[in-house]
Amino acid sequence: MRKILISDVQSKIEHAGFKAKRDVREICSSLDIQIIDIHTHYSIKTIDGIYKFILNTIQLAQKLNKNDIVFINYPIYSRFVIEFLFLIQKKYNLKIVPIIHDLDSLRGHVGIDEKYLSNFKYMISHNKKMSEYLIRKYPDIKIVNLEVFDYLVRNNPSYTFESTDHPYLVFAGNLSQEKSGFLYHYKLPVKSDLWGINLDVEKINLNSLTYIGKFDPDNPEKFFSHYQNKNVFGLIWDGTDIDSCNGEYGEYLKYNNPHKTSFYLSQGLPVIIWKQAALADFVVENKCGLIVDSLSELPDVFNHMDSDIYKIYRQNAEIIGEKIRRGYFLSKSIKAIEKLICNQ
């Protein structure tokens, strides 16, 4: 039974927005899964776009065989691909497996998910919380939990850890008010470094914050080298409040695997995450960080944490980070899906 990935990877930019899909492509390639790249930058409202649409369809049809296991990133940028696959699914006896990256329905958006998800028989979901949601809506779907996203990087972090300082935070990612409003509305109760894009320096109070800059998500040597011999936790937090993750992005944490979690762990950094986040269970089970109800708890937590306790969290983060850097979690999920399909 042949395995293929239809890849809609976009061009590289200076944040990790498209990195998850690039990593999926690389991991699948390492598993000898055939890659079919598709064009996504066109509009069917133009002659050139119509030509590319027709060309994509013809090329895809020529490359598919009967009984293929077809992995796709979901949501996929080019909807024609998913609709074409559904059209020929029965005739070719295709096993179409979406690797879930985002679910708009969990952010209150109606449309794509309702249209497409009921057509899948197999799926790779983020975690148990997301899978429970999916099974309630689509009880016949067979699901494998990813657990946590992989994060492939060119650097290989190895710390010589000797610090006895109090811990502090690093927050990396999209620093806009829409995504990370808590940075703008509150003074964080502990020292914190910021890395990323879309910081509005005119509207943010940098009293307890230090903006460091940007880094290459594929080669974060600049980020890693900054935290040699420092007691630092990577923060996973969304919304406008420090006492709870709220709003569309905060509520989404109850179901999704934030990619920044994987980034921190890939660099051997333990994490701090909201207690109600879906990934809180993973952090606790692997002892690679702390879970909190509110960021206001951190001064007390940090004041009672000595370097030996922190070192244990960091060592566990490095163990998980090594797996994340080599694509362990997606590889395991793909093998589990293959086993499910073969046993049907």
Solvent accessible surface area in square Angstrom, and as a share of the most:
residue,aa,sasa,rsa
1,M,124,0.55
2,R,73,0.27
3,K,50,0.21
4,I,0,0.00
5,L,0,0.00
6,I,0,0.00
7,S,1,0.01
8,D,0,0.00
9,V,44,0.25
10,Q,20,0.09
11,S,78,0.50
12,K,104,0.44
13,I,69,0.35
14,E,109,0.49
15,H,62,0.28
16,A,34,0.26
17,G,49,0.47
18,F,54,0.22
19,K,1,0.00
20,A,15,0.12
21,K,18,0.08
22,R,40,0.15
23,D,7,0.03
24,V,6,0.04
25,R,82,0.30
26,E,105,0.47
27,I,7,0.03
28,C,0,0.00
29,S,56,0.36
30,S,85,0.55
31,L,47,0.23
32,D,134,0.69
33,I,5,0.02
34,Q,75,0.33
35,I,39,0.20
36,I,6,0.03
37,D,81,0.42
38,I,17,0.08
39,H,106,0.47
40,T,25,0.15
41,H,135,0.60
42,Y,49,0.19
43,S,53,0.34
44,I,108,0.55
45,K,189,0.80
46,T,70,0.41
47,I,155,0.79
48,D,81,0.42
49,G,1,0.01
50,I,79,0.40
51,Y,132,0.50
52,K,63,0.27
53,F,71,0.29
54,I,88,0.45
55,L,57,0.28
56,N,5,0.02
57,T,33,0.19
58,I,87,0.44
59,Q,67,0.30
60,L,2,0.01
61,A,35,0.27
62,Q,139,0.62
63,K,87,0.37
64,L,8,0.04
65,N,74,0.38
66,K,130,0.55
67,N,67,0.34
68,D,1,0.01
69,I,3,0.02
70,V,0,0.00
71,F,0,0.00
72,I,0,0.00
73,N,0,0.00
74,Y,1,0.00
75,P,42,0.26
76,I,14,0.07
77,Y,98,0.37
78,S,11,0.07
79,R,125,0.46
80,F,22,0.09
81,V,0,0.00
82,I,1,0.01
83,E,74,0.33
84,F,29,0.12
85,L,0,0.00
86,F,40,0.17
87,L,142,0.71
88,I,18,0.09
89,Q,33,0.15
90,K,191,0.81
91,K,152,0.65
92,Y,46,0.17
93,N,76,0.39
94,L,6,0.03
95,K,37,0.16
96,I,3,0.02
97,V,0,0.00
98,P,0,0.00
99,I,1,0.01
100,I,1,0.01
101,H,19,0.09
102,D,48,0.25
103,L,0,0.00
104,D,40,0.21
105,S,21,0.13
106,L,21,0.11
107,R,52,0.19
108,G,63,0.60
109,H,85,0.38
110,V,136,0.78
111,G,36,0.34
112,I,44,0.22
113,D,4,0.02
114,E,71,0.32
115,K,115,0.49
116,Y,6,0.02
117,L,1,0.01
118,S,74,0.48
119,N,64,0.33
120,F,5,0.02
121,K,132,0.56
122,Y,13,0.05
123,M,0,0.00
124,I,1,0.00
125,S,1,0.00
126,H,1,0.01
127,N,11,0.06
128,K,117,0.50
129,K,77,0.33
130,M,0,0.00
131,S,8,0.05
132,E,89,0.40
133,Y,29,0.11
134,L,0,0.00
135,I,77,0.39
136,R,163,0.59
137,K,88,0.37
138,Y,27,0.10
139,P,99,0.62
140,D,125,0.65
141,I,11,0.06
142,K,89,0.38
143,I,33,0.17
144,V,20,0.12
145,N,47,0.24
146,L,3,0.02
147,E,63,0.28
148,V,0,0.00
149,F,14,0.06
150,D,7,0.04
151,Y,3,0.01
152,L,23,0.11
153,V,23,0.13
154,R,160,0.58
155,N,14,0.07
156,N,118,0.60
157,P,13,0.08
158,S,83,0.53
159,Y,27,0.10
160,T,94,0.54
161,F,34,0.14
162,E,138,0.62
163,S,13,0.09
164,T,114,0.66
165,D,100,0.52
166,H,117,0.52
167,P,7,0.05
168,Y,21,0.08
169,L,1,0.00
170,V,0,0.00
171,F,1,0.00
172,A,4,0.03
173,G,28,0.27
174,N,57,0.29
175,L,0,0.00
176,S,23,0.15
177,Q,66,0.29
178,E,133,0.59
179,K,46,0.19
180,S,0,0.00
181,G,0,0.00
182,F,0,0.00
183,L,1,0.00
184,Y,24,0.09
185,H,110,0.49
186,Y,91,0.34
187,K,128,0.54
188,L,2,0.01
189,P,52,0.33
190,V,19,0.11
191,K,118,0.50
192,S,0,0.00
193,D,5,0.03
194,L,0,0.00
195,W,1,0.00
196,G,10,0.09
197,I,36,0.18
198,N,87,0.44
199,L,29,0.14
200,D,48,0.25
201,V,95,0.55
202,E,160,0.72
203,K,132,0.56
204,I,15,0.08
205,N,77,0.40
206,L,72,0.36
207,N,106,0.55
208,S,22,0.14
209,L,10,0.05
210,T,67,0.39
211,Y,82,0.31
212,I,49,0.25
213,G,10,0.10
214,K,81,0.34
215,F,32,0.13
216,D,48,0.25
217,P,3,0.02
218,D,21,0.11
219,N,54,0.28
220,P,0,0.00
221,E,80,0.36
222,K,116,0.49
223,F,0,0.00
224,F,15,0.06
225,S,62,0.40
226,H,61,0.27
227,Y,0,0.00
228,Q,59,0.26
229,N,59,0.30
230,K,69,0.29
231,N,2,0.01
232,V,0,0.00
233,F,0,0.00
234,G,0,0.00
235,L,0,0.00
236,I,1,0.01
237,W,0,0.00
238,D,10,0.05
239,G,6,0.06
240,T,60,0.35
241,D,34,0.18
242,I,20,0.10
243,D,77,0.40
244,S,39,0.25
245,C,1,0.01
246,N,51,0.26
247,G,48,0.46
248,E,78,0.35
249,Y,56,0.21
250,G,0,0.00
251,E,79,0.36
252,Y,8,0.03
253,L,2,0.01
254,K,59,0.25
255,Y,59,0.22
256,N,18,0.09
257,N,4,0.02
258,P,14,0.09
259,H,36,0.16
260,K,33,0.14
261,T,0,0.00
262,S,0,0.00
263,F,8,0.03
264,Y,0,0.00
265,L,0,0.00
266,S,0,0.00
267,Q,0,0.00
268,G,0,0.00
269,L,0,0.00
270,P,0,0.00
271,V,0,0.00
272,I,0,0.00
273,I,0,0.00
274,W,6,0.02
275,K,94,0.40
276,Q,97,0.43
277,A,3,0.02
278,A,5,0.04
279,L,2,0.01
280,A,4,0.03
281,D,64,0.33
282,F,15,0.06
283,V,0,0.00
284,V,77,0.44
285,E,117,0.53
286,N,44,0.23
287,K,128,0.54
288,C,0,0.00
289,G,7,0.07
290,L,28,0.14
291,I,52,0.27
292,V,3,0.02
293,D,64,0.33
294,S,12,0.08
295,L,0,0.00
296,S,61,0.40
297,E,64,0.29
298,L,0,0.00
299,P,43,0.27
300,D,90,0.46
301,V,45,0.26
302,F,5,0.02
303,N,94,0.48
304,H,140,0.62
305,M,18,0.08
306,D,80,0.41
307,S,28,0.18
308,D,99,0.52
309,I,75,0.38
310,Y,0,0.00
311,K,82,0.35
312,I,99,0.50
313,Y,42,0.16
314,R,4,0.02
315,Q,88,0.39
316,N,30,0.15
317,A,0,0.00
318,E,56,0.25
319,I,107,0.54
320,I,10,0.05
321,G,0,0.00
322,E,74,0.33
323,K,59,0.25
324,I,0,0.00
325,R,41,0.15
326,R,138,0.50
327,G,0,0.00
328,Y,64,0.25
329,F,7,0.03
330,L,6,0.03
331,S,19,0.12
332,K,74,0.31
333,S,1,0.00
334,I,1,0.00
335,K,124,0.52
336,A,37,0.29
337,I,0,0.00
338,E,40,0.18
339,K,138,0.58
340,L,52,0.26
341,I,7,0.03
342,C,89,0.53
343,N,109,0.56
344,Q,133,0.59
